[in-house]
């Protein structure tokens, strides 16, 4: 193979590699955030907390919807007091205000961002797409705890309030029999 062909093949392979990396970047970053709590992403816990801590933290709840999603989405409680290590259950309501079945998926984060790695969700409606029929209203639970290790983190010693925020987005999933 001559030098020009070798250079062309190398450049093509680099371009294909960059193209593949671009598609893999978001899923890899998302996985990284879920595992580490980076960027305010709460961790997903395999089981409930095993020990109770000393600190009490106020957890506030926020709910938003994207403009193209015809849902009313609200937390049933504005806030709650949580001992670190205490398993808690909070509820949100979602109502489809349209005359069509609509599927949505929730994105979530925690503020302050640094607290994300200590905020663990055991079970959450945000793990799956949610389809609501016309006019349907549902309660959606989230089970969570705050890792007592937050008490030992000197950067977070003054944190007394954490906000768990959800935003629902419309997805393109089709509902069986909805066509």
Steps between C-alpha positions, in 0.01 A plus 500: 500500500645837409548784748194701386265202530639417844442861613145498356413172677645632828299823472182304416551271799555802727183665369298181555646466849405858589150442358458185713635678808249783451211250521652323801584819692153574640421147625847471653472843666152414628626172646797681658265755664265230633787303653688795650223753569690752286306807385226454758391163364361292789645154537283197444517272802460124475349489847365724772724671754632279779594754768348818636715811522480798737431790266155613388482648150203672338425350158305727269318372193470669163305389192508643147382391155637579158279736302397232246375258770130556579522387862449654840784371715531594869655374824241399763724641773710815469766371738574249776747459783732202452754345738807392308471127440120508538299340221231739380217489248381809312220529244443703186184520288483511124189565294466478122297806400480403132253282307777260388718244682835665576826342610753693704827436675637688800847642530619577853769676695590610850621840616743585631684288244755381755223325696404285200744224585341462845137505380395143420181401322386145568190503281379775269247569226787664311662164424241425229287675240151584628195485273184681608169459323286808420395665828678235710647614832749286693710518815867426447716397798871544553680310777828654614751556777793731566821312571619572857851542354390854408553586869873429466547716189642831622401678177133417570490554878287814458253340259162482672277499191509287186265546205391200293381627164326316216421614149272287282564494125280359225635187333419358161407154629180375345231353721368162383162548335527880505530541122 
